[in-house]
Amino acid sequence: MQTSRVTSTIAALDRLDALRSALDGVALPLSIAGADAARDARGAAVRQIDDYVEPRLRHLDAPLLAVVGGSTGAGKSTLVNALIGVPVTRTGVIRPTTRQPILLHSPADAAWFGSTRILPRLARVTGVVREAPASRAGEEPDAAQIGSVVLVADDRVPRDLAILDAPDVDSIADENRLLAAQLLAAADLWLFSTTANRYADAVPWRLLDDAAARDITVGVVLNRVPAGAEGEVEADLRQMLELRGLGSAPVFVVTESPLDDRGMLPAAAVAEIRGWLAGIAGDRAERARIAGRTLAGAVGRLGVTARAIADARDEQVVTAADLRGTVDTAYDDAADRVGDATRDGVLLRGEVLARWQDFVGTSDVFRTIESWYSRTRDRVVAWFQGRPTPPVEVEHEIESGLHAVMVDEAGRAASDAWQRVRQSAVGRELTAGADLAHPSSALSERASLLVRDWQLALMELITEQAAGKRTKARVMSLGLNVITVALMVVVFASTGGLTGGELAIAGGSAVVGQKLLETIFGEDAVRRLAAQARDDLDTRVRALMGAEAARWDALLTPVEQGASGDVLRDAAAELEAAMRAVATAPDAPESDTARSDTARLDVASPAARSRALLPSELVEGEALDDAAPAAEAPLDGEADDVRELERGTPRERDAGHDR
């Protein structure tokens, strides 16, 4: 069973929302090659979804928006005034002329353009047309009002097609250029104005190339053409349009003409343009074709943009992974060096070795294990119980030595990681303002806790191993602390798995400890105990180094989190598939379900659906009664700030008060 077009449109809206969320959630914080362009593209894509794609998909039958754009001095405002027949937007030689964009619409379309369903980020200001020369029309340029659009309702504007005078695309003001790009991205069709002197410039062609990529309907106005040169200039421009994939775009030549005392072009100069716009406005099928074509092109362009941003996102993740790998390697190397220090006898030098050798010796030859055990037990017990407490106990010396090695190596790792990361420009920018070249202030305390916890774990390990009565008795006779010290000595003086004669070569001081443990537990058990103790220590040391390395999370996690490149690619593909389903879905008979679905398409403005048509009605171009509704309730977000575009004379103001 095929899904109706309304239901398919709802599904497409869901996929569009998923793509927007993915775009909004993608992280591009690192300043690597292409990141700036990707961030700009992401922002532009999100704005276009909000400004155009979502409201147009939700309301395919809404009035069209024709944006008049072009370079500085291309005569856009003069053109708009001529199209309306009265000065409504300011002209002049001082740049920038247009600050606030002027949106001219039929009074019948006020509900649509007064709401925030399109261009939701721009505040609405309602303007009133007053008779005045073009040089004083509109409002004074005001940078503080750049985030608003002036709405002007006039009966001379055809219903179902509004005209927006946008700022210069190459304005000297950054905010004007950004706003011009945003408005052009929200247009259903462009009326692009250039001049005979500037039609070959790079700036207009960048925009026209974008129009070709989006497959948007474009009308090109070749303005201020010297009399007699129209044919030559138009032919050259048409050839350039053909090469750029815009060969079907209509070209309107406006011959350079003197302006009247109001700064207006002769009406005949723009008659062809006015007729083209009026023809579109009055032809429902043509409006549907233009809206559908522009929407499809915008969605297709979104897919291309999303995939490019996904590639940039992948680069960010790879760079972050490289940086994290650099940090992890520095701390892994530190953990390896600590492990080496626990196996090469370094920790048994000095006081530890002296105190251990003092009471057990290393050169006695024992005839039997039992006699050796007895003599050793007596010597050890006497040492611990009969002699005065040593100045520094063996346990404390081992703890201090292991602690010092870990703190030193963690400090070396911090310095190594810092220097390696900052070898690259992106690393230097990432670490600006951070201080990770030194170990954390809590390192020493955590290292001390690690040693104590490890010693307690050894005691538990020995207790578990001493399960038999005889073994337990031997452990009790010597004391758990002595056995633990002996095990630590074996761990620090032996190399993995070596015993007996090999052990003597590696470190004679551990032979007695090894023999003592083997007498109590057996050779295999001692080997297992030493291996387990060493592995446990290695695990704890790596966890300590990992905690130090985790301080880099504050810098790297913001890069790693967020939507992945694949999420963006999948969201784009799913939206494209959903739009294909909308294009091929059959019309469903009107039913309660269909009416419910249609209502869901207009959840943004339940108070007033001025033109509640199914998308299928527009796509198929069926006949429609274009009569204006008798009355419409104001919509949420509708403009409520009314300003006069020209204050006029005192008599005109008084007349306004009388009304």
SEPAVO-588153 format. One record per residue (C-alpha): residue number from 1; y, x, z. Coordinates in nm, 2 decimals. Example, Ala and Ser with C-alpha at 12.3 -4.5 7.8 and 13.67 -1.06 7.14 Angstrom:
BEGIN
[1 [-0.45 1.23 0.78]]
[2 [-0.11 1.37 0.71]]
REM end
This chain:
BEGIN
[1 [0.00 0.00 0.00]]
[2 [0.33 0.15 -0.10]]
[3 [0.62 0.17 0.15]]
[4 [0.94 -0.02 0.08]]
[5 [1.25 0.17 -0.01]]
[6 [1.43 0.07 0.31]]
[7 [1.14 0.20 0.52]]
[8 [1.13 0.52 0.32]]
[9 [1.50 0.56 0.38]]
[10 [1.45 0.53 0.75]]
[11 [1.18 0.79 0.73]]
[12 [1.41 1.02 0.53]]
[13 [1.68 0.98 0.80]]
[14 [1.43 1.09 1.06]]
[15 [1.35 1.40 0.85]]
[16 [1.72 1.47 0.80]]
[17 [1.77 1.46 1.18]]
[18 [1.48 1.70 1.23]]
[19 [1.64 1.94 0.98]]
[20 [1.98 1.91 1.15]]
[21 [1.82 1.98 1.49]]
[22 [1.64 2.29 1.35]]
[23 [1.96 2.42 1.19]]
[24 [2.15 2.36 1.51]]
[25 [1.89 2.53 1.72]]
[26 [1.84 2.84 1.51]]
[27 [1.97 3.16 1.67]]
[28 [2.15 3.42 1.46]]
[29 [2.33 3.63 1.73]]
[30 [2.26 3.98 1.59]]
[31 [2.51 4.13 1.36]]
[32 [2.27 4.25 1.09]]
[33 [2.30 4.24 0.72]]
[34 [2.35 3.88 0.60]]
[35 [2.39 3.73 0.94]]
[36 [2.76 3.64 0.90]]
[37 [2.69 3.46 0.57]]
[38 [2.39 3.28 0.73]]
[39 [2.59 3.17 1.03]]
[40 [2.86 3.03 0.80]]
[41 [2.60 2.86 0.58]]
[42 [2.43 2.71 0.89]]
[43 [2.77 2.57 1.01]]
[44 [2.85 2.43 0.66]]
[45 [2.51 2.27 0.63]]
[46 [2.53 2.10 0.96]]
[47 [2.88 1.97 0.88]]
[48 [2.77 1.84 0.54]]
[49 [2.48 1.65 0.70]]
[50 [2.73 1.49 0.95]]
[51 [3.01 1.44 0.70]]
[52 [2.82 1.33 0.40]]
[53 [2.44 1.33 0.37]]
[54 [2.36 1.12 0.67]]
[55 [2.63 0.85 0.62]]
[56 [2.56 0.84 0.25]]
[57 [2.19 0.81 0.29]]
[58 [2.24 0.54 0.56]]
[59 [2.49 0.35 0.34]]
[60 [2.42 0.41 -0.03]]
[61 [2.64 0.12 -0.12]]
[62 [2.95 0.25 0.06]]
[63 [3.27 0.32 -0.14]]
[64 [3.28 0.66 -0.32]]
[65 [3.51 0.94 -0.21]]
[66 [3.68 1.14 -0.48]]
[67 [3.83 1.46 -0.35]]
[68 [4.11 1.63 -0.54]]
[69 [4.07 2.00 -0.50]]
[70 [4.20 2.32 -0.65]]
[71 [4.38 2.64 -0.61]]
[72 [4.73 2.70 -0.48]]
[73 [5.00 2.57 -0.71]]
[74 [4.75 2.37 -0.93]]
[75 [4.95 2.05 -0.89]]
[76 [4.70 1.85 -0.69]]
[77 [4.96 1.66 -0.49]]
[78 [5.17 1.59 -0.80]]
[79 [4.85 1.46 -0.97]]
[80 [4.76 1.23 -0.67]]
[81 [5.11 1.09 -0.66]]
[82 [5.09 1.02 -1.04]]
[83 [4.75 0.85 -1.00]]
[84 [4.89 0.61 -0.73]]
[85 [5.22 0.56 -0.90]]
[86 [5.43 0.64 -0.60]]
[87 [5.49 0.96 -0.39]]
[88 [5.24 0.96 -0.11]]
[89 [5.17 1.32 -0.05]]
[90 [5.42 1.61 -0.03]]
[91 [5.48 1.85 -0.32]]
[92 [5.68 2.17 -0.32]]
[93 [5.68 2.54 -0.37]]
[94 [5.65 2.64 -0.01]]
[95 [5.29 2.72 0.08]]
[96 [5.08 2.57 0.22]]
[97 [5.21 2.23 0.11]]
[98 [4.92 2.01 0.22]]
[99 [4.83 2.05 0.59]]
[100 [4.68 1.71 0.68]]
[101 [4.46 1.58 0.40]]
[102 [4.57 1.24 0.27]]
[103 [4.30 0.98 0.20]]
[104 [4.41 0.69 -0.02]]
[105 [4.19 0.38 -0.03]]
[106 [4.20 0.02 -0.11]]
[107 [4.28 -0.21 0.19]]
[108 [3.94 -0.37 0.12]]
[109 [3.77 -0.04 0.21]]
[110 [3.97 0.02 0.53]]
[111 [3.67 -0.05 0.76]]
[112 [3.45 0.22 0.59]]
[113 [3.71 0.50 0.59]]
[114 [3.87 0.41 0.92]]
[115 [3.54 0.46 1.10]]
[116 [3.39 0.79 1.20]]
[117 [3.08 0.74 0.99]]
[118 [3.20 1.00 0.74]]
[119 [3.39 1.31 0.84]]
[120 [3.33 1.23 1.21]]
[121 [3.50 1.55 1.33]]
[122 [3.84 1.46 1.18]]
[123 [4.07 1.24 1.38]]
[124 [4.21 0.94 1.20]]
[125 [4.59 0.88 1.16]]
[126 [4.70 0.57 0.97]]
[127 [4.99 0.64 0.74]]
[128 [5.23 0.39 0.58]]
[129 [5.37 0.44 0.23]]
[130 [5.75 0.46 0.21]]
[131 [5.96 0.52 -0.10]]
[132 [6.08 0.88 -0.10]]
[133 [6.10 1.17 -0.33]]
[134 [5.77 1.37 -0.36]]
[135 [5.94 1.67 -0.19]]
[136 [5.98 1.46 0.13]]
[137 [5.67 1.24 0.10]]
[138 [5.41 1.25 0.37]]
[139 [5.44 1.42 0.70]]
[140 [5.59 1.75 0.79]]
[141 [5.32 2.02 0.76]]
[142 [5.19 2.06 1.12]]
[143 [4.91 2.32 1.20]]
[144 [4.83 2.13 1.52]]
[145 [4.73 1.83 1.31]]
[146 [4.49 2.02 1.08]]
[147 [4.19 1.84 1.24]]
[148 [4.30 1.50 1.13]]
[149 [4.31 1.30 0.81]]
[150 [4.59 1.06 0.72]]
[151 [4.46 0.72 0.59]]
[152 [4.68 0.54 0.35]]
[153 [4.58 0.19 0.24]]
[154 [4.74 0.08 -0.09]]
[155 [4.66 -0.20 -0.33]]
[156 [4.71 0.04 -0.63]]
[157 [4.39 0.23 -0.53]]
[158 [4.09 0.07 -0.69]]
[159 [3.84 -0.08 -0.45]]
[160 [3.51 0.11 -0.39]]
[161 [3.67 0.45 -0.47]]
[162 [3.90 0.64 -0.24]]
[163 [4.11 0.95 -0.34]]
[164 [4.16 1.24 -0.10]]
[165 [4.42 1.51 -0.15]]
[166 [4.26 1.82 0.00]]
[167 [4.43 2.15 0.11]]
[168 [4.43 2.45 -0.13]]
[169 [4.09 2.61 -0.16]]
[170 [4.26 2.95 -0.16]]
[171 [4.52 2.87 0.10]]
[172 [4.69 3.16 0.29]]
[173 [4.59 2.96 0.60]]
[174 [4.23 3.01 0.71]]
[175 [4.20 2.67 0.86]]
[176 [4.32 2.51 0.53]]
[177 [4.05 2.69 0.33]]
[178 [3.78 2.59 0.57]]
[179 [3.90 2.23 0.57]]
[180 [3.91 2.22 0.19]]
[181 [3.55 2.34 0.17]]
[182 [3.45 2.08 0.43]]
[183 [3.62 1.80 0.24]]
[184 [3.47 1.90 -0.09]]
[185 [3.12 1.91 0.07]]
[186 [3.18 1.55 0.18]]
[187 [3.28 1.42 -0.16]]
[188 [3.08 1.20 -0.39]]
[189 [3.27 1.34 -0.69]]
[190 [3.54 1.60 -0.75]]
[191 [3.86 1.59 -0.94]]
[192 [3.92 1.96 -0.98]]
[193 [4.27 2.06 -1.08]]
[194 [4.36 2.40 -1.24]]
[195 [4.63 2.52 -1.47]]
[196 [4.65 2.68 -1.81]]
[197 [4.74 3.00 -1.64]]
[198 [4.47 3.01 -1.37]]
[199 [4.16 2.83 -1.51]]
[200 [3.97 3.16 -1.55]]
[201 [4.04 3.28 -1.20]]
[202 [3.74 3.36 -0.98]]
[203 [3.82 3.12 -0.69]]
[204 [3.80 2.79 -0.89]]
[205 [3.48 2.91 -1.06]]
[206 [3.31 2.98 -0.72]]
[207 [3.36 2.62 -0.63]]
[208 [3.26 2.49 -0.97]]
[209 [2.94 2.70 -0.96]]
[210 [2.87 2.53 -0.62]]
[211 [2.93 2.19 -0.79]]
[212 [2.68 2.28 -1.06]]
[213 [2.43 2.39 -0.80]]
[214 [2.47 2.06 -0.61]]
[215 [2.47 1.85 -0.93]]
[216 [2.79 1.67 -0.82]]
[217 [3.00 1.47 -1.07]]
[218 [3.31 1.67 -1.15]]
[219 [3.62 1.58 -1.35]]
[220 [3.83 1.89 -1.45]]
[221 [4.20 1.85 -1.48]]
[222 [4.36 2.12 -1.69]]
[223 [4.72 2.09 -1.57]]
[224 [5.05 2.22 -1.69]]
[225 [4.93 2.31 -2.04]]
[226 [5.22 2.41 -2.27]]
[227 [5.28 2.17 -2.55]]
[228 [5.10 2.28 -2.86]]
[229 [4.84 2.49 -2.67]]
[230 [4.62 2.20 -2.56]]
[231 [4.35 2.23 -2.81]]
[232 [4.30 2.61 -2.77]]
[233 [4.30 2.61 -2.40]]
[234 [4.08 2.31 -2.37]]
[235 [3.82 2.46 -2.60]]
[236 [3.81 2.78 -2.41]]
[237 [3.77 2.59 -2.08]]
[238 [3.49 2.37 -2.22]]
[239 [3.30 2.68 -2.34]]
[240 [3.32 2.82 -1.99]]
[241 [3.20 2.50 -1.83]]
[242 [2.91 2.49 -2.07]]
[243 [2.81 2.84 -1.97]]
[244 [2.82 2.74 -1.60]]
[245 [2.60 2.43 -1.65]]
[246 [2.90 2.18 -1.64]]
[247 [2.91 2.10 -2.01]]
[248 [2.90 1.73 -1.94]]
[249 [3.20 1.73 -1.71]]
[250 [3.50 1.55 -1.85]]
[251 [3.81 1.76 -1.91]]
[252 [4.15 1.60 -1.88]]
[253 [4.44 1.79 -2.03]]
[254 [4.78 1.72 -1.87]]
[255 [5.06 1.86 -2.09]]
[256 [5.34 2.02 -1.90]]
[257 [5.61 1.76 -1.86]]
[258 [5.94 1.73 -1.68]]
[259 [5.93 1.54 -1.35]]
[260 [6.15 1.24 -1.28]]
[261 [6.41 1.23 -1.00]]
[262 [6.13 1.14 -0.75]]
[263 [5.92 1.44 -0.85]]
[264 [5.67 1.22 -1.05]]
[265 [5.49 1.29 -1.37]]
[266 [5.51 1.03 -1.65]]
[267 [5.24 0.76 -1.60]]
[268 [5.11 0.84 -1.95]]
[269 [5.03 1.19 -1.84]]
[270 [4.75 1.08 -1.61]]
[271 [4.65 0.75 -1.78]]
[272 [4.32 0.90 -1.90]]
[273 [4.23 1.02 -1.55]]
[274 [4.33 0.69 -1.40]]
[275 [4.12 0.51 -1.65]]
[276 [3.81 0.73 -1.57]]
[277 [3.84 0.67 -1.20]]
[278 [3.90 0.29 -1.25]]
[279 [3.59 0.27 -1.47]]
[280 [3.37 0.43 -1.21]]
[281 [3.52 0.21 -0.94]]
[282 [3.46 -0.11 -1.14]]
[283 [3.10 -0.03 -1.25]]
[284 [2.85 -0.08 -0.97]]
[285 [2.57 0.09 -1.17]]
[286 [2.79 0.39 -1.24]]
[287 [2.89 0.42 -0.87]]
[288 [2.52 0.40 -0.77]]
[289 [2.43 0.67 -1.02]]
[290 [2.70 0.90 -0.90]]
[291 [2.62 0.84 -0.53]]
[292 [2.25 0.89 -0.59]]
[293 [2.30 1.21 -0.80]]
[294 [2.54 1.37 -0.55]]
[295 [2.31 1.28 -0.26]]
[296 [2.01 1.42 -0.43]]
[297 [2.20 1.74 -0.52]]
[298 [2.32 1.77 -0.16]]
[299 [1.97 1.74 -0.02]]
[300 [1.84 1.99 -0.27]]
[301 [2.11 2.23 -0.18]]
[302 [2.04 2.18 0.19]]
[303 [1.68 2.29 0.12]]
[304 [1.79 2.60 -0.05]]
[305 [2.04 2.68 0.23]]
[306 [1.78 2.61 0.50]]
[307 [1.53 2.85 0.34]]
[308 [1.80 3.12 0.31]]
[309 [1.89 3.07 0.68]]
[310 [1.51 3.08 0.76]]
[311 [1.49 3.42 0.59]]
[312 [1.79 3.54 0.80]]
[313 [1.63 3.40 1.11]]
[314 [1.31 3.60 1.03]]
[315 [1.52 3.91 1.00]]
[316 [1.67 3.84 1.34]]
[317 [1.33 3.80 1.50]]
[318 [1.20 4.12 1.34]]
[319 [1.50 4.31 1.46]]
[320 [1.47 4.17 1.81]]
[321 [1.10 4.26 1.81]]
[322 [1.18 4.61 1.70]]
[323 [1.43 4.64 1.98]]
[324 [1.19 4.50 2.24]]
[325 [0.92 4.73 2.11]]
[326 [1.15 5.02 2.17]]
[327 [1.21 4.91 2.53]]
[328 [0.84 4.83 2.59]]
[329 [0.73 5.17 2.45]]
[330 [0.97 5.35 2.69]]
[331 [0.83 5.17 2.99]]
[332 [0.47 5.19 2.87]]
[333 [0.51 5.56 2.83]]
[334 [0.64 5.58 3.19]]
[335 [0.34 5.39 3.32]]
[336 [0.11 5.64 3.13]]
[337 [0.29 5.93 3.29]]
[338 [0.24 5.78 3.64]]
[339 [-0.12 5.74 3.55]]
[340 [-0.15 6.10 3.45]]
[341 [0.02 6.21 3.78]]
[342 [-0.25 6.01 3.98]]
[343 [-0.53 6.19 3.80]]
[344 [-0.42 6.56 3.78]]
[345 [-0.39 6.63 4.15]]
[346 [-0.01 6.64 4.15]]
[347 [0.00 6.38 4.44]]
[348 [-0.23 6.60 4.66]]
[349 [0.00 6.90 4.66]]
[350 [0.20 7.00 4.96]]
[351 [0.16 6.83 5.29]]
[352 [-0.11 6.58 5.18]]
[353 [-0.35 6.86 5.07]]
[354 [-0.27 7.07 5.38]]
[355 [-0.34 6.79 5.62]]
[356 [-0.66 6.68 5.44]]
[357 [-0.80 7.03 5.43]]
[358 [-0.70 7.09 5.79]]
[359 [-0.95 6.86 5.93]]
[360 [-1.24 6.84 5.67]]
[361 [-1.24 7.18 5.50]]
[362 [-1.37 7.24 5.16]]
[363 [-1.61 7.54 5.18]]
[364 [-1.89 7.43 5.42]]
[365 [-2.24 7.41 5.28]]
[366 [-2.45 7.13 5.45]]
[367 [-2.82 7.14 5.45]]
[368 [-2.87 6.77 5.46]]
[369 [-2.65 6.47 5.39]]
[370 [-2.71 6.32 5.73]]
[371 [-2.62 6.64 5.92]]
[372 [-2.31 6.68 5.71]]
[373 [-2.21 6.32 5.78]]
[374 [-2.25 6.37 6.15]]
[375 [-2.05 6.69 6.16]]
[376 [-1.79 6.55 5.93]]
[377 [-1.76 6.23 6.13]]
[378 [-1.71 6.42 6.46]]
[379 [-1.45 6.64 6.29]]
[380 [-1.26 6.35 6.14]]
[381 [-1.27 6.14 6.46]]
[382 [-1.16 6.44 6.66]]
[383 [-0.87 6.49 6.42]]
[384 [-0.75 6.14 6.44]]
[385 [-0.82 6.07 6.81]]
[386 [-0.80 6.41 6.99]]
[387 [-0.52 6.58 6.82]]
[388 [-0.16 6.50 6.85]]
[389 [-0.03 6.26 6.57]]
[390 [0.04 6.48 6.26]]
[391 [0.41 6.51 6.17]]
[392 [0.35 6.32 5.85]]
[393 [0.03 6.11 5.82]]
[394 [-0.17 6.15 5.51]]
[395 [-0.11 5.78 5.42]]
[396 [0.26 5.82 5.44]]
[397 [0.25 6.14 5.23]]
[398 [0.05 5.97 4.96]]
[399 [0.28 5.67 4.97]]
[400 [0.59 5.89 4.95]]
[401 [0.45 6.09 4.66]]
[402 [0.33 5.79 4.46]]
[403 [0.66 5.62 4.53]]
[404 [0.86 5.91 4.41]]
[405 [0.66 5.95 4.09]]
[406 [0.71 5.58 4.00]]
[407 [1.08 5.57 4.08]]
[408 [1.14 5.89 3.88]]
[409 [0.94 5.77 3.58]]
[410 [1.11 5.43 3.58]]
[411 [1.45 5.60 3.58]]
[412 [1.35 5.81 3.29]]
[413 [1.22 5.50 3.10]]
[414 [1.55 5.32 3.16]]
[415 [1.74 5.62 3.02]]
[416 [1.51 5.66 2.72]]
[417 [1.52 5.29 2.63]]
[418 [1.89 5.27 2.65]]
[419 [1.94 5.58 2.43]]
[420 [1.69 5.46 2.17]]
[421 [1.82 5.11 2.14]]
[422 [2.18 5.23 2.11]]
[423 [2.10 5.46 1.82]]
[424 [2.15 5.16 1.59]]
[425 [2.48 4.97 1.54]]
[426 [2.31 4.64 1.62]]
[427 [2.17 4.80 1.94]]
[428 [2.52 4.92 2.04]]
[429 [2.66 4.58 1.98]]
[430 [2.38 4.41 2.17]]
[431 [2.43 4.63 2.48]]
[432 [2.81 4.61 2.48]]
[433 [2.91 4.53 2.84]]
[434 [2.55 4.58 2.98]]
[435 [2.43 4.85 3.21]]
[436 [2.06 4.91 3.16]]
[437 [2.07 5.29 3.14]]
[438 [1.96 5.31 3.51]]
[439 [1.68 5.15 3.70]]
[440 [1.74 4.83 3.90]]
[441 [1.87 4.85 4.25]]
[442 [1.55 4.68 4.38]]
[443 [1.32 4.94 4.22]]
[444 [1.27 5.15 4.53]]
[445 [1.18 4.86 4.75]]
[446 [0.94 4.71 4.49]]
[447 [0.77 5.05 4.45]]
[448 [0.72 5.08 4.83]]
[449 [0.57 4.73 4.84]]
[450 [0.34 4.82 4.55]]
[451 [0.19 5.12 4.73]]
[452 [0.14 4.92 5.05]]
[453 [-0.02 4.63 4.86]]
[454 [-0.24 4.87 4.68]]
[455 [-0.36 5.03 5.01]]
[456 [-0.44 4.69 5.15]]
[457 [-0.63 4.61 4.83]]
[458 [-0.83 4.93 4.88]]
[459 [-0.92 4.83 5.23]]
[460 [-1.04 4.49 5.11]]
[461 [-1.24 4.66 4.84]]
[462 [-1.40 4.89 5.09]]
[463 [-1.47 4.60 5.32]]
[464 [-1.64 4.40 5.04]]
[465 [-1.85 4.71 4.95]]
[466 [-1.96 4.76 5.31]]
[467 [-2.17 4.44 5.32]]
[468 [-2.49 4.60 5.47]]
[469 [-2.52 4.65 5.85]]
[470 [-2.58 5.03 5.82]]
[471 [-2.29 5.07 5.58]]
[472 [-2.06 4.86 5.79]]
[473 [-2.16 5.06 6.10]]
[474 [-2.07 5.39 5.93]]
[475 [-1.74 5.26 5.82]]
[476 [-1.67 5.13 6.17]]
[477 [-1.77 5.46 6.32]]
[478 [-1.52 5.65 6.11]]
[479 [-1.25 5.38 6.08]]
[480 [-1.14 5.18 5.78]]
[481 [-0.82 5.38 5.75]]
[482 [-1.01 5.71 5.72]]
[483 [-1.24 5.57 5.44]]
[484 [-0.93 5.44 5.26]]
[485 [-0.76 5.77 5.28]]
[486 [-1.07 5.94 5.15]]
[487 [-1.09 5.70 4.86]]
[488 [-0.72 5.76 4.77]]
[489 [-0.79 6.14 4.77]]
[490 [-1.08 6.09 4.54]]
[491 [-0.87 5.87 4.31]]
[492 [-0.59 6.12 4.29]]
[493 [-0.80 6.44 4.27]]
[494 [-1.07 6.34 4.02]]
[495 [-1.06 6.27 3.65]]
[496 [-1.22 5.96 3.52]]
[497 [-1.60 5.95 3.61]]
[498 [-1.64 6.32 3.71]]
[499 [-1.85 6.39 4.02]]
[500 [-2.03 6.68 4.19]]
[501 [-1.96 7.02 4.03]]
[502 [-1.72 6.88 3.78]]
[503 [-1.52 6.72 4.06]]
[504 [-1.51 7.06 4.24]]
[505 [-1.36 7.21 3.93]]
[506 [-1.10 6.93 3.90]]
[507 [-1.00 6.96 4.27]]
[508 [-1.20 7.11 4.55]]
[509 [-1.00 6.92 4.81]]
[510 [-1.17 6.60 4.69]]
[511 [-1.53 6.72 4.73]]
[512 [-1.55 6.64 5.10]]
[513 [-1.40 6.30 5.05]]
[514 [-1.64 6.24 4.76]]
[515 [-1.94 6.35 4.97]]
[516 [-1.83 6.14 5.26]]
[517 [-1.80 5.82 5.05]]
[518 [-2.13 5.89 4.88]]
[519 [-2.30 5.92 5.22]]
[520 [-2.17 5.58 5.32]]
[521 [-2.19 5.39 4.99]]
[522 [-2.40 5.59 4.74]]
[523 [-2.29 5.78 4.43]]
[524 [-2.29 5.48 4.19]]
[525 [-2.09 5.27 4.43]]
[526 [-1.83 5.54 4.49]]
[527 [-1.79 5.58 4.11]]
[528 [-1.73 5.21 4.08]]
[529 [-1.49 5.21 4.38]]
[530 [-1.28 5.49 4.24]]
[531 [-1.27 5.33 3.90]]
[532 [-1.17 4.99 4.04]]
[533 [-0.90 5.15 4.27]]
[534 [-0.76 5.35 3.97]]
[535 [-0.75 5.04 3.74]]
[536 [-0.59 4.83 4.02]]
[537 [-0.32 5.09 4.06]]
[538 [-0.26 5.12 3.69]]
[539 [-0.23 4.74 3.66]]
[540 [0.03 4.73 3.94]]
[541 [0.23 5.02 3.80]]
[542 [0.24 4.86 3.46]]
[543 [0.36 4.53 3.62]]
[544 [0.63 4.73 3.80]]
[545 [0.75 4.89 3.48]]
[546 [0.72 4.55 3.30]]
[547 [0.96 4.40 3.56]]
[548 [1.21 4.68 3.49]]
[549 [1.17 4.63 3.12]]
[550 [1.23 4.25 3.17]]
[551 [1.59 4.32 3.25]]
[552 [1.64 4.34 2.87]]
[553 [1.53 3.97 2.85]]
[554 [1.89 3.86 2.91]]
[555 [1.99 4.04 2.59]]
[556 [1.68 3.98 2.37]]
[557 [1.56 3.63 2.48]]
[558 [1.86 3.45 2.32]]
[559 [1.76 3.61 1.99]]
[560 [1.39 3.52 2.02]]
[561 [1.44 3.17 2.14]]
[562 [1.53 2.88 1.91]]
[563 [1.38 2.74 1.59]]
[564 [1.17 2.98 1.39]]
[565 [1.21 3.04 1.02]]
[566 [0.90 2.84 0.95]]
[567 [1.03 2.54 1.14]]
[568 [1.33 2.54 0.91]]
[569 [1.12 2.57 0.60]]
[570 [0.89 2.29 0.71]]
[571 [1.18 2.07 0.80]]
[572 [1.34 2.12 0.46]]
[573 [1.01 2.06 0.28]]
[574 [0.95 1.74 0.48]]
[575 [1.30 1.61 0.40]]
[576 [1.26 1.68 0.03]]
[577 [0.92 1.49 0.03]]
[578 [1.09 1.20 0.22]]
[579 [1.37 1.18 -0.04]]
[580 [1.11 1.18 -0.32]]
[581 [0.94 0.89 -0.14]]
[582 [1.28 0.71 -0.13]]
[583 [1.33 0.76 -0.50]]
[584 [0.98 0.63 -0.60]]
[585 [0.94 0.35 -0.34]]
[586 [0.94 -0.01 -0.47]]
[587 [1.18 -0.27 -0.36]]
[588 [1.03 -0.49 -0.09]]
[589 [1.08 -0.87 -0.08]]
[590 [1.33 -0.98 0.18]]
[591 [1.16 -1.06 0.51]]
[592 [1.22 -1.04 0.88]]
[593 [1.08 -0.69 0.88]]
[594 [1.30 -0.58 0.59]]
[595 [1.61 -0.73 0.75]]
[596 [1.52 -0.55 1.07]]
[597 [1.48 -0.22 0.88]]
[598 [1.81 -0.28 0.71]]
[599 [1.98 -0.32 1.04]]
[600 [1.83 0.01 1.16]]
[601 [2.01 0.18 0.87]]
[602 [2.34 0.08 1.01]]
[603 [2.30 0.15 1.38]]
[604 [2.61 0.37 1.37]]
[605 [2.83 0.06 1.33]]
[606 [2.66 -0.26 1.44]]
[607 [3.00 -0.43 1.49]]
[608 [3.07 -0.46 1.12]]
[609 [2.86 -0.39 0.82]]
[610 [3.12 -0.44 0.56]]
[611 [2.88 -0.42 0.26]]
[612 [2.53 -0.47 0.38]]
[613 [2.32 -0.38 0.07]]
[614 [1.98 -0.24 0.04]]
[615 [1.96 0.11 -0.11]]
[616 [1.75 -0.03 -0.39]]
[617 [2.04 -0.25 -0.49]]
[618 [2.25 0.05 -0.56]]
[619 [1.99 0.27 -0.72]]
[620 [1.88 0.00 -0.96]]
[621 [2.24 -0.09 -1.04]]
[622 [2.20 -0.47 -1.01]]
[623 [2.49 -0.71 -1.06]]
[624 [2.71 -0.75 -0.75]]
[625 [2.99 -0.97 -0.65]]
[626 [3.27 -0.72 -0.58]]
[627 [3.49 -0.97 -0.41]]
[628 [3.64 -0.84 -0.09]]
[629 [3.52 -1.00 0.24]]
[630 [3.77 -1.24 0.39]]
[631 [3.80 -1.04 0.71]]
[632 [3.64 -0.75 0.88]]
[633 [3.63 -0.65 1.25]]
[634 [3.75 -0.30 1.33]]
[635 [3.48 -0.04 1.36]]
[636 [3.42 0.20 1.65]]
[637 [3.63 0.51 1.59]]
[638 [3.87 0.33 1.35]]
[639 [4.22 0.48 1.32]]
[640 [4.46 0.34 1.57]]
[641 [4.74 0.59 1.54]]
[642 [4.99 0.46 1.29]]
[643 [5.25 0.69 1.15]]
[644 [5.50 0.65 0.87]]
[645 [5.47 0.89 0.58]]
[646 [5.84 0.87 0.53]]
[647 [6.09 0.73 0.78]]
[648 [6.30 0.58 0.51]]
[649 [6.65 0.44 0.55]]
[650 [6.78 0.25 0.86]]
[651 [6.77 -0.07 0.66]]
[652 [6.40 -0.02 0.58]]
[653 [6.33 0.05 0.94]]
[654 [6.51 -0.26 1.05]]
[655 [6.32 -0.46 0.79]]
[656 [6.00 -0.32 0.94]]
[657 [6.10 -0.44 1.29]]
[658 [6.19 -0.79 1.15]]
[659 [5.84 -0.81 1.00]]
REM end
